[in-house]
Amino acid sequence: MNLSGKTVLITGASRGIGAEAARIFANAGANVALVARSSEAIAELAGEIGEQAIAIPCDIARYWEVSQAVEACIKTFGGLDILINNAGVIEPVAHMAEADPDAWGQVIDINLKGVFNGFRAALPGMLENGGGTVLTIGSGAAHGPVEAWSHYCSSKAGALMLTKMADKEYRNKGIRAISLSPGTVATQMQREIKASGINPVSQLDWSDHIPPEWVAKALLWLCSPEADEHMGGEIALRDEGIRKQVGLV
């Protein structure tokens, strides 16, 4: 794909899926706005990518920060065509009767409110310009309970509904909203899950996880007309048919 002249904003861009997506989208010609709380990491990645990239420190749980990040992106590159709602956390993993209420709420703030904040900040400009694409990193946890993940399952289920809502309200105005459930990915989050030792996911071998590059390639593919049939829904990289369509083997 050639995304020359297009601009993508990626949340959680400091590592893992977000960082790989930044590299792959930049290689496809896009301008990339790197958003994360870790200012040093995104500054280093922006330096690696070059003039196509800008680093914007931001806490996505705070709407005003996300709004300013979108404004900075548009001021720098002249617009925003693609938003990737990637930022997410899973710690602290805990059973409901033992979970710290404040820490539980912070996961909701990032994983659910952060996704809403992204939609809310990006949609007005996209609608004004005739459309855009919003991709959200989903999870199988949105569809069924996983022990000690009440915060994560709830937030991912809510984030999927936000994708469906954006499609319901704005598909006819040019908005392409799609969720991508990657399965288990070899990132820092999987190390945290492994360390918890609580549920079957924590027992998986590291070789069971797919590389973050696969997810980044799938995100790029989702920006193509080939993925239009999936608008308003969620695709799973566990699906061999989807992997073939994306070109992953």
N, C-alpha and C positions, 0 to 999 in steps of 0.2 A: 504493500500500500504506500501511496505517496500522500503525505499529510502536509506538504509544503504550504505555508500560509495559514495553517490551522494552529490553534492554541489549546493546550490541555492543562488543566490544573489538577494536581494529584495530592490528596491528603495522605498523611502517613508516609511521606516520601523519603524519610531518612534511612530506611533499611528495607530489607525483605522484598515483598511484592512491589511496594511503592517505588523503591529505588530502581528495580529492574524495569518497571513500566516506564520510568523516566528515561532510561537509556534507550529502550526499544522505540518509544514514541519519538525521541529526538533523532534516532537513526532513520526513522520514517519521514523526517523533515519537519516535524512539529516543533513549535515553541513550547517549552514546558515550564510551568510554575510549580515549584516544589514547596509544599506546605507541610510543616511538622513543628512540634515543640522543640525538637533538638536543632537549634540554630546552627551549631557547629557542623553537624553531619550534613545538613542540606546545603550549607555554604560550600563544603568540600565537594559534594556531588555536582553542584552548579558549576564549580570551577573545572571539574572533570568534563562536563558536557560542553561548556563554552558559552558563546553569546546567545545561544538558543534558550538558555535557562536562567531563571531568576529564583532565588531562595527567599521565602517569605515565612519567618517564624510566626506560628499561630497556634493557639489552643482551640481546637474545633468545638469544644464544649461551650465556648462563649460566642454567641452569635455575632456580636459587634466585631470580634477579631476575624471571623470568617468573612463577614461583609467587607471589611477593610482589605483582606487578602484578595478577594475577587476584584475589588476596585484597583488594587495595585497591579494585578495581573492585566486587567483591561488597559490601564494607563501605560503599561510597559509595552504590550504587544498589540494593542488596538482592538482586542475582543477576547471572547472566551467561547470556544466551540465544543469542548469536551470536558466534563468534570468526572473524575474518578474518586468516588467515596471509598477510600481504601483503609483509612485509619481505624484501628480497633485494638481492644485490649481484652484480656481474659483473667488476669489476676485481680483480686485474690480468688482462687478456686476454693469453694467452701460449701458445705451442706447448709440448707436454708435455716435450720435451727441454730446454726453457729455463725452465720454470715454477719459481718459488720455492716450495719445498715448504710453508713456513710460511704464505705468502700463499694458496696453493692450499687448505690446510686451513682457513684462516679463512673462505673462501667456503663450504665444507662446513658449518662451524660455524653460519653464519648461515642459509644457504638450506635446509639439511637438518635439522641438529640443532635449529635455531630453530623449525622447523615441528613437530618431535617435541615440543619443550618446550612449545609452545602446546597441542597435543593433550593432553599429559600433565598440564598444569596445569589445563586447563579441563574435561576429561572427567568427573572425579569429581563435581564440583558439578552438571554438567549431568545426569548419570545419576541423581543423588540427587533432582533436581527433575523427572525424567520425560522428559528429552530436551533437545535443542538442535541448533543448526546450526553446522558448521565448514566454512568456505570457504577454499580455498587457491589462491593465484595460481600457476597452472602455466605451461607453455610448450611450444611445439612442439619445443623443444630436449630435452624429455624423451623424444622418440620417434625422434630421429635425431642423428647427430654433426654438429657445426658446428665448422669449423676454429678452433682456439685457444680453444675453450670447453669443454675437458674437465671443468673444475670445475663450470661452470654446467649442462652437459648431465647430468652425473652427479648433481648435487644435485637438479635438477628431476625426473629419473627417480625418484630416491628419495622425493621429496616426494609424487609421484603414488602411489607404492606405499603410503605412509603413509595417504593418503586411502582407498585400497582396503582397507587393513587395518582402519581405523576402521569402515568400512562393514561389513566381514566380521564384526567382533567385536561391534558395537553397534547395527546398524540395528534389530534387533528390540527394542532398549531405548530407541528414540526418537531416536537420533543420525542426523542428516542430514549426511553428509560428501560434498562435491562439489569438484572442481577446475575452475578456470576458466582456460583458455588464451586470453589476449586478443589474441595476435598482437603486432605491434610498436606501441608506444604512445609518444606524444610526451611523453617524460619525460627527466629528467637521465640515466637509464641509456642512452637512445638517443644522447645526446650523447657519452657515454663510448665507446659502440660505434663511433660515427661517427669519433671521434678515433683509434681503433685502426687503422682502415683495412685490417684483415686479411682479412675474409671478405665474402661477398656482402651480408650484413645491413648492414655498415658503408657499403655503396655506395648504400643506399636514399635517396631524397629525403625531406626532412622532411614533405612533403605526403603521403607514402605511409603515415604513421603515424596511428593513430586517436587521438582525444583521450581523456585519462584519464576524463573524465566518462562516456564510453560504458561503460568498464569498471565504474565505480561503479554505473551504472544496472543493468548486468547482475548485479552482486553483490546488489543489492536484489531483483531479480527471482528470483534463486536462493533467496531466503528464502521464496518463495511456494510453495503446493502445486503450482502449474503445473510446477515444476522437479523434482518428486519422481521423475519417470522417469529423471533423470540421477544419482540417488544412487549413490555408489560409483564414479562415472566422471568423465570430464572433458568439458566442453563447450568449443567453440572459437568465438570471436567472428569468426573468418574465415568461418564457416558462415553463408550468407545466411539460411537458415531460422531459425537461432538469433537472428540480428539482428532478424528480423521478429517473433519471439516476444517478444523483449525490448522491441520498439518503437523500435529504432534504424533510422534511414534516412539 
